[in-house]
Amino acid sequence: MQGSAVNTSDAVVGVAQESAAHHEEHPDHRIFGLILFLAAESMIFLGLFSAYLAFRVVAPEWPPAGTPELELLLPGVNTLILISSSFVIHQADTAIKKNDVAGMQRWFGITAAMGAIFLVGQLYEYSHLEFGLTTNLFASTFYALTGFHGLHVFVGLLLMIAVLWRSRRAGHYSSEEYFGIEAAELYWHFVDVVWIILFLLLYIL
Protein backbone atom coordinates (compact mmCIF):
# COMPACT_ATOMS: atom_id res chain seq x y z
CA MET A 1 0.00 0.00 0.00
CA GLN A 2 2.81 2.37 0.96
CA GLY A 3 4.67 1.49 -2.24
CA SER A 4 1.56 2.35 -4.26
CA ALA A 5 1.33 5.77 -2.58
CA VAL A 6 5.02 6.42 -3.32
CA ASN A 7 4.52 5.45 -6.94
CA THR A 8 1.52 7.80 -7.22
CA SER A 9 3.51 10.63 -5.68
CA ASP A 10 6.39 10.02 -8.09
CA ALA A 11 3.94 10.05 -11.01
CA VAL A 12 2.47 13.40 -9.91
CA VAL A 13 5.94 14.92 -9.57
CA GLY A 14 6.87 13.57 -12.97
CA VAL A 15 3.78 15.11 -14.60
CA ALA A 16 4.52 18.46 -12.92
CA GLN A 17 8.10 18.39 -14.14
CA GLU A 18 6.98 17.46 -17.63
CA SER A 19 4.44 20.31 -17.60
CA ALA A 20 7.11 22.79 -16.48
CA ALA A 21 9.47 21.56 -19.17
CA HIS A 22 6.71 21.89 -21.76
CA HIS A 23 6.02 25.47 -20.62
CA GLU A 24 9.69 26.33 -20.95
CA GLU A 25 9.80 24.83 -24.43
CA HIS A 26 6.60 26.67 -25.44
CA PRO A 27 6.60 30.03 -23.61
CA ASP A 28 3.56 32.30 -23.68
CA HIS A 29 3.97 34.67 -26.61
CA ARG A 30 0.56 36.33 -26.34
CA ILE A 31 1.86 39.67 -25.07
CA PHE A 32 4.54 39.66 -27.76
CA GLY A 33 1.82 39.04 -30.33
CA LEU A 34 -0.21 41.94 -28.94
CA ILE A 35 2.81 44.23 -29.13
CA LEU A 36 3.29 43.26 -32.78
CA PHE A 37 -0.37 44.03 -33.44
CA LEU A 38 -0.09 47.44 -31.78
CA ALA A 39 3.07 48.13 -33.78
CA ALA A 40 1.11 47.41 -36.97
CA GLU A 41 -1.69 49.72 -35.81
CA SER A 42 0.93 52.37 -35.05
CA MET A 43 2.09 52.19 -38.65
CA ILE A 44 -1.46 52.86 -39.85
CA PHE A 45 -1.77 55.89 -37.59
CA LEU A 46 1.70 57.04 -38.62
CA GLY A 47 0.58 56.95 -42.24
CA LEU A 48 -2.50 59.03 -41.40
CA PHE A 49 -0.44 61.52 -39.40
CA SER A 50 2.08 61.80 -42.24
CA ALA A 51 -0.69 62.42 -44.77
CA TYR A 52 -2.20 65.12 -42.55
CA LEU A 53 1.17 66.85 -42.12
CA ALA A 54 1.86 66.63 -45.86
CA PHE A 55 -1.50 68.23 -46.64
CA ARG A 56 -0.75 70.93 -44.11
CA VAL A 57 2.68 71.69 -45.52
CA VAL A 58 1.63 71.97 -49.18
CA ALA A 59 -1.62 73.86 -48.53
CA PRO A 60 -1.37 77.63 -49.03
CA GLU A 61 -3.55 78.07 -45.93
CA TRP A 62 -4.39 75.58 -43.18
CA PRO A 63 -7.14 75.10 -42.29
CA PRO A 64 -8.53 76.36 -45.61
CA ALA A 65 -10.16 79.78 -45.57
CA GLY A 66 -13.69 79.73 -44.26
CA THR A 67 -13.21 76.68 -42.03
CA PRO A 68 -14.84 77.34 -38.65
CA GLU A 69 -12.39 77.30 -35.74
CA LEU A 70 -12.44 74.20 -33.54
CA GLU A 71 -13.60 74.61 -29.96
CA LEU A 72 -11.07 73.55 -27.33
CA LEU A 73 -13.19 73.15 -24.19
CA LEU A 74 -14.97 69.86 -24.93
CA PRO A 75 -11.98 68.16 -26.61
CA GLY A 76 -9.77 69.38 -23.74
CA VAL A 77 -12.10 67.85 -21.14
CA ASN A 78 -12.32 64.67 -23.22
CA THR A 79 -8.52 64.53 -23.33
CA LEU A 80 -8.27 64.82 -19.55
CA ILE A 81 -10.84 62.03 -19.15
CA LEU A 82 -8.98 59.70 -21.50
CA ILE A 83 -5.55 60.38 -19.99
CA SER A 84 -6.94 59.88 -16.48
CA SER A 85 -8.49 56.57 -17.55
CA SER A 86 -4.99 55.19 -18.19
CA PHE A 87 -4.16 55.65 -14.52
CA VAL A 88 -7.51 54.13 -13.53
CA ILE A 89 -7.08 50.98 -15.62
CA HIS A 90 -3.60 50.49 -14.18
CA GLN A 91 -5.24 50.19 -10.76
CA ALA A 92 -7.16 47.20 -12.11
CA ASP A 93 -3.90 45.51 -13.09
CA THR A 94 -2.47 46.24 -9.65
CA ALA A 95 -5.58 44.83 -7.98
CA ILE A 96 -5.59 41.51 -9.84
CA LYS A 97 -1.92 40.96 -9.03
CA LYS A 98 -3.05 41.05 -5.40
CA ASN A 99 -5.85 38.56 -6.19
CA ASP A 100 -8.40 41.34 -5.69
CA VAL A 101 -10.91 40.39 -8.39
CA ALA A 102 -13.59 42.74 -7.04
CA GLY A 103 -11.14 45.62 -7.12
CA MET A 104 -10.15 44.77 -10.68
CA GLN A 105 -13.81 44.71 -11.72
CA ARG A 106 -14.42 48.07 -10.07
CA TRP A 107 -11.49 49.80 -11.77
CA PHE A 108 -12.28 48.23 -15.14
CA GLY A 109 -15.89 49.37 -14.81
CA ILE A 110 -14.80 52.94 -14.07
CA THR A 111 -12.40 52.90 -17.03
CA ALA A 112 -15.11 51.62 -19.35
CA ALA A 113 -17.43 54.38 -18.16
CA MET A 114 -14.74 57.00 -18.83
CA GLY A 115 -14.18 55.59 -22.31
CA ALA A 116 -17.92 55.71 -23.00
CA ILE A 117 -18.05 59.34 -21.82
CA PHE A 118 -15.20 60.14 -24.22
CA LEU A 119 -17.11 58.64 -27.15
CA VAL A 120 -20.33 60.44 -26.23
CA GLY A 121 -18.37 63.68 -25.99
CA GLN A 122 -16.86 63.06 -29.42
CA LEU A 123 -20.28 62.37 -30.95
CA TYR A 124 -21.60 65.53 -29.32
CA GLU A 125 -18.73 67.49 -30.85
CA TYR A 126 -19.46 65.98 -34.28
CA SER A 127 -23.11 67.02 -34.04
CA HIS A 128 -22.15 70.63 -33.34
CA LEU A 129 -19.31 71.09 -35.84
CA GLU A 130 -19.98 73.67 -38.51
CA PHE A 131 -18.34 71.63 -41.27
CA GLY A 132 -19.03 68.23 -42.77
CA LEU A 133 -16.96 65.33 -44.01
CA THR A 134 -16.67 66.75 -47.54
CA THR A 135 -16.43 70.48 -46.74
CA ASN A 136 -12.70 70.65 -47.50
CA LEU A 137 -9.47 68.68 -47.06
CA PHE A 138 -9.05 69.69 -43.43
CA ALA A 139 -12.58 68.52 -42.61
CA SER A 140 -12.05 65.18 -44.34
CA THR A 141 -8.76 64.48 -42.53
CA PHE A 142 -10.25 65.63 -39.22
CA TYR A 143 -13.12 63.15 -39.44
CA ALA A 144 -10.86 60.37 -40.75
CA LEU A 145 -8.33 60.74 -37.92
CA THR A 146 -10.75 61.24 -35.04
CA GLY A 147 -13.20 58.66 -36.38
CA PHE A 148 -10.53 55.98 -36.79
CA HIS A 149 -9.31 56.68 -33.26
CA GLY A 150 -12.89 56.57 -31.98
CA LEU A 151 -13.23 53.11 -33.52
CA HIS A 152 -10.20 52.01 -31.50
CA VAL A 153 -11.73 53.44 -28.33
CA PHE A 154 -14.89 51.43 -29.05
CA VAL A 155 -12.84 48.25 -29.51
CA GLY A 156 -11.14 48.99 -26.18
CA LEU A 157 -14.55 49.21 -24.52
CA LEU A 158 -15.48 45.83 -26.00
CA LEU A 159 -12.26 44.34 -24.60
CA MET A 160 -13.04 45.66 -21.14
CA ILE A 161 -16.60 44.36 -21.29
CA ALA A 162 -15.23 40.94 -22.32
CA VAL A 163 -12.82 40.96 -19.36
CA LEU A 164 -15.61 41.92 -16.95
CA TRP A 165 -17.84 39.19 -18.36
CA ARG A 166 -15.15 36.52 -18.01
CA SER A 167 -14.25 37.69 -14.51
CA ARG A 168 -17.67 36.52 -13.30
CA ARG A 169 -16.33 32.96 -13.35
CA ALA A 170 -14.46 32.20 -10.14
CA GLY A 171 -10.74 31.71 -10.68
CA HIS A 172 -10.70 32.90 -14.29
CA TYR A 173 -8.39 35.77 -13.34
CA SER A 174 -5.87 35.70 -10.51
CA SER A 175 -2.40 36.86 -9.57
CA GLU A 176 -1.11 33.97 -11.68
CA GLU A 177 -3.41 34.34 -14.70
CA TYR A 178 -4.19 37.86 -15.87
CA PHE A 179 -3.31 38.06 -19.56
CA GLY A 180 -6.72 39.42 -20.60
CA ILE A 181 -6.44 42.26 -18.10
CA GLU A 182 -2.87 43.08 -19.06
CA ALA A 183 -3.72 43.01 -22.78
CA ALA A 184 -6.70 45.34 -22.34
CA GLU A 185 -4.58 47.74 -20.29
CA LEU A 186 -1.77 47.79 -22.87
CA TYR A 187 -4.25 48.40 -25.68
CA TRP A 188 -5.89 51.21 -23.73
CA HIS A 189 -2.56 52.94 -23.11
CA PHE A 190 -1.95 52.77 -26.86
CA VAL A 191 -5.32 54.41 -27.54
CA ASP A 192 -4.50 57.19 -25.07
CA VAL A 193 -1.07 57.94 -26.55
CA VAL A 194 -2.55 58.13 -30.07
CA TRP A 195 -5.20 60.56 -28.88
CA ILE A 196 -2.61 62.86 -27.28
CA ILE A 197 -0.82 63.09 -30.64
CA LEU A 198 -4.12 63.68 -32.44
CA PHE A 199 -5.18 66.38 -30.00
CA LEU A 200 -1.89 68.23 -30.47
CA LEU A 201 -2.03 67.97 -34.27
CA LEU A 202 -5.66 68.94 -34.76
CA TYR A 203 -6.43 71.30 -31.92
CA ILE A 204 -3.19 72.86 -30.69
CA LEU A 205 -0.54 73.12 -33.44
Secondary structure, DSSP 8 states (H G I E B T S, - for coil): -HHHHHHHHHHHHHHHHHHHHHHHHS---HHHHHHHHHHHHHHHHHHHHHHHHHHHHHSSSSS-TT-----SHHHHHHHHHHHHHHHHHHHHHHHHTTT-HHHHHHHHHHHHHHHHHHHHHHHHHHHH-SS-TTS-HHHHHHHHHHHHHHHHHHHHHHHHHHHHHHTTSTTSS-SS--HHHHHHHHHHHHHHHHHHHHHIIIII-
